[in-house]
Amino acid sequence: MSGADADRFAPLALELALASGREGLRVLLVDLTRGALARQLGCTVRYELMHVIDSHRRLDEVLIAGPQDIPLLPAARGVRALA
């Protein structure tokens, strides 16, 4: 996904997550865009899923608190490593 695609689809992903959360569903936003979604939310990415896979960080250290307590998981490199 290019940066332009990430900028276009991130708001949609966020709105779907928020709507699902309002319905009482448990939601996890997975950011595959090297932090584009996190930046749009005003968050700073320090770690990502790859740090968990490599046992350098725990998952709770990588998750970022998003709006309405929806967790955001930066995971661009980690997901590629698992694929």
Secondary structure, 3 states (H helix, E strand, C coil): CCHHHHHHHHHHHHHHHHHHHHCCCCCCEEECCCCHHHHHCCCCCCCCHHHHHCCCCCHHHHCEECHHHCEEEECHHHHHHHC
